[in-house]
């Protein structure tokens, strides 16, 4: 455990150094200068960042050079030594470990590409939003190839083109937004490693652009994937870190989304009371929302979508009397062209109906989910169809359920 905590500390220190735009060699030289010694080398800084050592006698000087409170560093060191419970530095250590090694978005020292301006950035932004809108009606398997082609092209454009600092920052923001939707698409296709890599690249781009809400959206998207793939505690830590990263000044619409993701992470971790509290915070925050303040990527966040999450949480917590009316009402009003979402929401309704001891209705909804999933290239939908069948196995003596399992039980072994 102490070794893992030292590694956390090292990642945290590396994050602070990168945020100060210093190399390991530069940090070592600056620490020598302020301390009046010449004994520190880049190799020692590297050992700190790998978690091999804690720079006990250097904390005061590190704080001075990097411009961080010395108390924060001391608490972080105490955590690394095993003297404190719970990471004392909040989002910083969690997010620092998501930055890919090698500074993959550091611009090339010599650029030979053409000069670009705001027009090219606006064109990229339009393509990014086009992918978001396509994701509303198509599934991950349909969009993987074009999404990752666009991401690769955008990163290459940033590396190779020449541009002003303002254009470069705007371009990084679009790389971050593109990485988020590419990661979301990959996750829907069941390509979780590719999704995580995209999210990490996006976090790095958004950090360099200074876009806290976008960093939080990317981290929250990855947290959602972790929560749904058996890494509930990591998902919860990251969802809370994302909310903290966004800060209280983030647009209310985005904070409502981040609270919703925290609610789901608590739910998957079987923590009912914090989940319910986060749901309430999401709704309260959304009432303050002004669409003019929200970034374009938050276009889909609405009261209706929050109600869907409410119902999913209620279903997961086995509160069907609250889940069924919400899901029934949402599905009655939901855009039928969003076939994947409709199938997913019906899957939650089927489970809630089973919990409410209405297996016949649950079986009818399950058939609709399975029928839709055949035509949707979505791993999420296929997985939810299996979850519904597993839940209904408790009612196999009911004719409607028995027939359903006879027809589709083979999906459980897929």
C-alpha positions as CSV (number, residue, x, y, z in Angstrom):
1,X,0.0,0.0,0.0
2,X,2.8,2.4,0.9
3,X,4.5,1.7,-2.5
4,X,1.3,2.5,-4.3
5,X,0.9,5.7,-2.2
6,X,4.5,6.8,-3.1
7,X,3.6,6.2,-6.7
8,X,0.5,8.4,-6.3
9,X,2.8,11.1,-4.8
10,X,5.2,10.8,-7.6
11,X,2.5,11.2,-10.2
12,X,1.2,14.2,-8.3
13,X,4.6,15.8,-8.2
14,X,5.1,15.2,-11.9
15,X,1.8,16.9,-12.6
16,X,2.8,20.0,-10.5
17,X,6.1,20.1,-12.5
18,X,4.4,19.9,-15.9
19,X,1.8,22.5,-14.9
20,X,4.8,24.8,-14.1
21,X,6.2,24.0,-17.6
22,X,9.5,22.8,-16.1
23,X,11.6,19.8,-17.2
24,X,13.1,17.5,-14.6
25,X,16.5,19.0,-15.2
26,X,15.2,22.5,-14.9
27,X,13.4,21.7,-11.6
28,X,16.6,20.1,-10.2
29,X,18.6,23.2,-11.2
30,X,16.1,25.6,-9.6
31,X,16.0,23.6,-6.4
32,X,19.8,23.7,-6.2
33,X,19.6,27.5,-6.6
34,X,17.1,28.2,-3.9
35,X,18.6,25.7,-1.4
36,X,22.1,26.8,-2.0
37,X,23.4,23.3,-2.7
38,X,24.6,21.6,-5.8
39,X,23.8,18.0,-4.8
40,X,20.5,17.5,-6.6
41,X,20.3,16.0,-10.1
42,X,17.6,15.3,-12.7
43,X,17.9,11.6,-11.8
44,X,16.8,12.3,-8.2
45,X,13.8,14.2,-9.4
46,X,13.0,11.2,-11.7
47,X,13.2,8.9,-8.7
48,X,10.7,11.1,-6.8
49,X,8.3,11.0,-9.7
50,X,8.6,7.3,-10.1
51,X,7.6,6.9,-6.4
52,X,10.9,5.5,-5.4
53,X,11.6,8.2,-2.8
54,X,9.8,11.0,-1.0
55,X,11.7,14.3,-1.1
56,X,11.3,15.0,2.6
57,X,13.9,17.7,3.1
58,X,13.1,19.3,-0.2
59,X,9.4,20.0,0.3
60,X,9.8,23.6,1.3
61,X,12.0,24.4,-1.7
62,X,9.7,22.5,-4.1
63,X,6.7,24.5,-2.8
64,X,8.7,27.8,-3.4
65,X,9.8,26.8,-6.9
66,X,6.5,25.4,-8.2
67,X,4.3,27.9,-6.4
68,X,2.2,25.6,-4.4
69,X,1.3,25.7,-0.7
70,X,3.9,23.9,1.4
71,X,1.1,22.5,3.6
72,X,-0.4,20.7,0.6
73,X,3.0,19.1,-0.2
74,X,3.4,18.1,3.4
75,X,0.0,16.5,3.5
76,X,0.7,14.7,0.3
77,X,4.0,13.3,1.7
78,X,2.2,12.2,4.9
79,X,-0.3,10.4,2.8
80,X,2.6,8.7,0.8
81,X,4.1,7.6,4.2
82,X,0.8,6.0,5.2
83,X,0.1,8.6,7.9
84,X,-3.1,10.0,6.4
85,X,-6.2,8.2,5.1
86,X,-7.7,9.4,1.8
87,X,-5.7,11.3,-0.8
88,X,-5.4,14.8,0.7
89,X,-4.8,16.5,-2.6
90,X,-8.2,15.7,-4.1
91,X,-8.4,15.7,-7.9
92,X,-4.8,16.4,-8.5
93,X,-3.3,13.0,-7.8
94,X,-6.2,11.1,-9.5
95,X,-6.0,13.2,-12.7
96,X,-2.2,13.4,-12.8
97,X,-2.1,9.6,-13.4
98,X,-4.3,10.0,-16.5
99,X,-1.8,12.1,-18.4
100,X,-0.1,9.8,-21.0
101,X,3.7,9.6,-20.7
102,X,6.0,11.3,-23.1
103,X,4.1,14.6,-23.4
104,X,2.4,13.3,-26.5
105,X,0.9,16.8,-27.3
106,X,4.0,18.8,-26.8
107,X,4.4,20.7,-30.1
108,X,7.3,19.8,-32.3
109,X,10.3,22.0,-31.9
110,X,10.5,22.6,-35.7
111,X,7.3,23.0,-37.5
112,X,7.2,22.8,-41.3
113,X,3.5,22.7,-41.9
114,X,1.2,25.4,-43.2
115,X,0.0,28.2,-41.1
116,X,-3.5,27.8,-39.9
117,X,-6.0,30.3,-38.3
118,X,-9.4,30.4,-36.6
119,X,-11.1,29.2,-39.8
120,X,-9.5,25.8,-39.6
121,X,-10.3,25.5,-35.9
122,X,-14.0,26.4,-36.6
123,X,-14.1,23.8,-39.4
124,X,-12.7,21.1,-37.0
125,X,-15.2,22.2,-34.3
126,X,-18.1,21.7,-36.8
127,X,-16.8,18.2,-37.6
128,X,-16.5,17.4,-33.9
129,X,-20.1,18.4,-33.2
130,X,-21.2,16.5,-36.3
131,X,-19.8,13.4,-34.7
132,X,-21.7,14.1,-31.5
133,X,-24.9,14.4,-33.4
134,X,-24.2,11.3,-35.3
135,X,-23.6,9.4,-32.0
136,X,-27.2,10.4,-31.1
137,X,-28.6,8.1,-33.9
138,X,-25.7,5.7,-34.7
139,X,-23.8,3.3,-32.4
140,X,-20.2,3.0,-31.5
141,X,-19.5,0.2,-34.0
142,X,-20.6,2.4,-36.8
143,X,-18.6,5.4,-35.8
144,X,-15.3,4.1,-34.5
145,X,-13.3,4.4,-37.7
146,X,-14.3,8.0,-38.7
147,X,-14.0,9.2,-35.1
148,X,-10.4,7.9,-34.6
149,X,-9.4,9.1,-38.1
150,X,-10.5,12.6,-37.1
151,X,-8.7,12.4,-33.8
152,X,-5.5,11.3,-35.5
153,X,-5.7,14.1,-38.1
154,X,-6.4,16.7,-35.4
155,X,-3.4,15.7,-33.4
156,X,-1.2,15.7,-36.5
157,X,-2.5,19.2,-37.4
158,X,-1.6,20.5,-34.0
159,X,1.9,18.9,-34.2
160,X,2.7,20.0,-37.7
161,X,1.0,23.3,-38.4
162,X,2.2,26.8,-37.4
163,X,-0.2,29.1,-35.6
164,X,-0.6,31.8,-33.0
165,X,-0.8,30.9,-29.3
166,X,-4.5,31.7,-29.3
167,X,-5.2,29.4,-32.3
168,X,-3.1,26.7,-30.7
169,X,-5.1,26.8,-27.5
170,X,-8.4,26.7,-29.5
171,X,-7.0,23.8,-31.5
172,X,-6.1,21.9,-28.3
173,X,-9.6,22.5,-27.0
174,X,-11.0,20.8,-30.1
175,X,-8.6,17.9,-29.8
176,X,-9.9,17.5,-26.3
177,X,-13.5,17.6,-27.4
178,X,-12.8,15.2,-30.2
179,X,-11.0,12.8,-27.9
180,X,-14.1,12.8,-25.6
181,X,-16.5,11.8,-28.3
182,X,-14.1,9.3,-29.8
183,X,-13.6,7.8,-26.4
184,X,-17.4,7.6,-25.8
185,X,-17.8,6.0,-29.2
186,X,-15.1,3.4,-28.5
187,X,-16.6,2.6,-25.1
188,X,-20.0,2.0,-26.7
189,X,-18.3,-0.3,-29.2
190,X,-16.7,-2.3,-26.3
191,X,-13.2,-1.1,-27.1
192,X,-12.4,0.1,-23.6
193,X,-8.6,0.3,-23.9
194,X,-8.9,2.5,-27.0
195,X,-11.5,4.6,-25.2
196,X,-9.3,5.1,-22.2
197,X,-6.4,6.1,-24.4
198,X,-8.5,8.7,-26.1
199,X,-9.8,10.1,-22.8
200,X,-6.2,10.4,-21.5
201,X,-5.1,12.3,-24.7
202,X,-8.1,14.5,-24.4
203,X,-7.3,15.3,-20.7
204,X,-3.8,16.3,-21.6
205,X,-5.1,18.5,-24.5
206,X,-7.8,20.2,-22.3
207,X,-5.2,20.8,-19.5
208,X,-2.8,22.5,-21.9
209,X,-5.7,24.6,-23.2
210,X,-6.7,25.6,-19.6
211,X,-10.2,24.3,-20.0
212,X,-11.2,22.9,-16.6
213,X,-14.8,21.9,-17.5
214,X,-13.6,20.0,-20.5
215,X,-11.0,18.2,-18.4
216,X,-13.8,17.2,-16.0
217,X,-16.0,16.0,-18.9
218,X,-13.2,13.7,-20.2
219,X,-12.4,12.4,-16.7
220,X,-16.1,12.0,-15.9
221,X,-16.6,10.0,-19.1
222,X,-13.7,7.7,-18.2
223,X,-15.1,7.4,-14.7
224,X,-18.4,6.3,-16.1
225,X,-16.6,3.6,-18.1
226,X,-14.7,2.4,-15.1
227,X,-17.9,2.2,-13.0
228,X,-19.5,0.1,-15.6
229,X,-16.6,-2.3,-16.2
230,X,-16.0,-3.7,-12.7
231,X,-13.8,-0.9,-11.4
232,X,-16.3,0.8,-9.2
233,X,-14.0,2.3,-6.6
234,X,-11.7,3.8,-9.3
235,X,-14.7,5.1,-11.1
236,X,-16.0,6.8,-8.0
237,X,-12.6,8.4,-7.2
238,X,-12.3,9.7,-10.7
239,X,-16.0,11.0,-10.9
240,X,-15.4,13.0,-7.7
241,X,-12.1,14.2,-8.9
242,X,-13.8,15.4,-12.2
243,X,-16.3,17.4,-10.2
244,X,-13.6,19.0,-8.1
245,X,-11.5,19.8,-11.2
246,X,-14.4,21.6,-12.8
247,X,-14.8,23.8,-9.7
248,X,-17.8,25.8,-8.6
249,X,-17.3,28.3,-11.4
250,X,-18.0,25.8,-14.2
251,X,-21.3,26.4,-16.1
252,X,-24.2,25.0,-14.1
253,X,-25.2,22.7,-17.0
254,X,-21.8,21.0,-16.9
255,X,-21.8,20.7,-13.1
256,X,-25.2,19.1,-13.3
257,X,-23.7,16.5,-15.6
258,X,-20.8,15.9,-13.3
259,X,-23.0,15.5,-10.2
260,X,-25.0,12.9,-12.2
261,X,-21.9,10.9,-12.9
262,X,-20.9,11.1,-9.2
263,X,-24.4,9.8,-8.4
264,X,-24.0,6.8,-10.8
265,X,-20.5,6.0,-9.5
266,X,-21.9,6.0,-5.9
267,X,-24.7,3.7,-7.1
268,X,-22.3,1.2,-8.7
269,X,-20.3,1.2,-5.5
270,X,-23.5,0.4,-3.6
271,X,-23.6,3.7,-1.7
272,X,-27.2,4.6,-1.8
273,X,-27.3,7.8,0.4
274,X,-24.5,9.6,-1.4
275,X,-26.0,8.7,-4.7
276,X,-29.3,10.2,-3.8
277,X,-27.7,13.3,-2.5
278,X,-25.7,13.7,-5.8
279,X,-28.9,13.3,-7.8
280,X,-30.5,16.1,-5.8
281,X,-27.4,18.3,-6.4
282,X,-27.6,17.7,-10.1
283,X,-31.2,18.8,-10.3
284,X,-30.6,21.9,-8.1
285,X,-27.7,22.9,-10.2
286,X,-29.6,22.5,-13.5
287,X,-32.2,25.0,-12.3
288,X,-29.4,27.6,-12.4
289,X,-28.4,26.8,-16.0
290,X,-28.2,29.3,-18.7
291,X,-27.7,27.8,-22.1
292,X,-25.7,30.7,-23.3
293,X,-23.0,29.8,-20.6
294,X,-22.8,26.1,-21.4
295,X,-20.2,24.7,-23.9
296,X,-21.5,23.1,-27.0
297,X,-20.7,19.6,-25.9
298,X,-23.3,19.9,-23.1
299,X,-26.1,20.5,-25.5
300,X,-27.8,17.2,-24.5
301,X,-28.0,17.8,-20.8
302,X,-31.6,18.4,-19.8
303,X,-34.1,17.8,-17.1
304,X,-35.3,14.8,-19.1
305,X,-31.8,13.3,-19.2
306,X,-31.4,13.8,-15.4
307,X,-34.7,12.0,-14.9
308,X,-33.3,9.0,-16.9
309,X,-30.3,8.9,-14.5
310,X,-32.7,9.2,-11.5
311,X,-34.5,6.2,-12.8
312,X,-31.4,4.2,-13.5
313,X,-30.2,4.9,-9.9
314,X,-33.5,3.9,-8.5
315,X,-33.5,0.7,-10.5
316,X,-29.9,-0.2,-9.4
317,X,-30.9,0.5,-5.8
318,X,-34.0,-1.7,-6.2
319,X,-36.6,1.0,-5.9
320,X,-38.9,0.1,-8.7
321,X,-41.9,2.2,-7.5
322,X,-39.9,5.3,-8.2
323,X,-38.1,4.0,-11.3
324,X,-41.0,2.6,-13.4
325,X,-43.1,5.8,-13.6
326,X,-40.1,7.9,-14.5
327,X,-38.9,5.6,-17.3
328,X,-42.4,5.1,-18.7
329,X,-42.8,8.9,-18.9
330,X,-39.4,9.5,-20.4
331,X,-39.9,6.8,-23.0
332,X,-43.3,8.1,-24.0
333,X,-41.6,11.5,-24.9
334,X,-38.2,10.3,-26.1
335,X,-37.0,10.8,-29.7
336,X,-37.5,7.4,-31.4
337,X,-34.6,8.1,-33.8
338,X,-32.2,7.7,-30.8
339,X,-32.6,3.9,-31.1
340,X,-29.7,3.0,-28.8
341,X,-30.8,5.2,-26.0
342,X,-34.4,4.0,-26.3
343,X,-33.2,0.3,-26.1
344,X,-31.0,1.1,-23.1
345,X,-33.8,2.9,-21.2
346,X,-36.2,0.0,-22.0
347,X,-33.6,-2.3,-20.5
348,X,-33.7,-0.4,-17.2
349,X,-37.5,-0.4,-17.3
350,X,-37.5,-4.2,-17.8
351,X,-35.3,-4.7,-14.7
352,X,-37.4,-2.3,-12.6
353,X,-40.6,-4.1,-13.7
354,X,-39.0,-7.4,-12.6
355,X,-38.1,-5.9,-9.2
356,X,-41.8,-4.7,-9.0
357,X,-42.9,-8.4,-9.5
358,X,-44.3,-7.7,-12.9
359,X,-42.4,-10.4,-14.9
360,X,-44.9,-10.4,-17.8
361,X,-44.5,-6.7,-18.5
362,X,-40.7,-7.1,-18.0
363,X,-40.6,-9.9,-20.6
364,X,-42.4,-7.7,-23.1
365,X,-39.9,-4.9,-22.6
366,X,-37.0,-7.3,-22.7
367,X,-38.2,-8.6,-26.2
368,X,-38.1,-5.0,-27.4
369,X,-34.6,-4.5,-26.1
370,X,-33.3,-7.7,-27.7
371,X,-35.0,-7.0,-31.0
372,X,-33.5,-3.5,-31.1
373,X,-30.0,-4.7,-30.0
374,X,-29.7,-7.0,-33.0
375,X,-29.6,-4.0,-35.3
376,X,-27.5,-1.7,-33.1
377,X,-23.7,-2.0,-33.2
378,X,-23.4,-1.2,-29.5
379,X,-21.7,-3.2,-26.9
380,X,-23.6,-1.3,-24.2
381,X,-26.9,-2.4,-25.7
382,X,-25.9,-6.0,-26.0
383,X,-24.6,-6.0,-22.5
384,X,-27.8,-4.6,-21.1
385,X,-29.8,-7.2,-23.0
386,X,-27.8,-9.9,-21.2
387,X,-28.3,-8.1,-17.9
388,X,-32.1,-8.2,-18.4
389,X,-32.1,-11.9,-19.3
390,X,-30.1,-12.7,-16.2
391,X,-32.5,-10.8,-14.0
392,X,-35.5,-12.5,-15.5
393,X,-34.1,-16.0,-14.9
394,X,-35.7,-15.7,-11.4
395,X,-39.1,-15.8,-13.2
396,X,-38.5,-18.6,-15.7
397,X,-41.7,-20.4,-14.6
398,X,-43.8,-17.5,-15.9
399,X,-44.8,-18.5,-19.4
400,X,-43.9,-15.1,-21.0
401,X,-40.4,-15.3,-19.4
402,X,-39.9,-19.0,-20.2
403,X,-40.6,-18.3,-23.8
404,X,-38.3,-15.4,-23.8
405,X,-35.5,-17.4,-22.3
406,X,-36.2,-20.3,-24.7
407,X,-35.9,-17.9,-27.7
408,X,-32.9,-15.8,-26.5
409,X,-31.2,-17.6,-23.6
410,X,-28.3,-18.4,-25.9
411,X,-27.3,-14.7,-25.6
412,X,-26.2,-15.3,-22.0
413,X,-23.3,-17.3,-23.2
414,X,-22.2,-14.8,-25.9
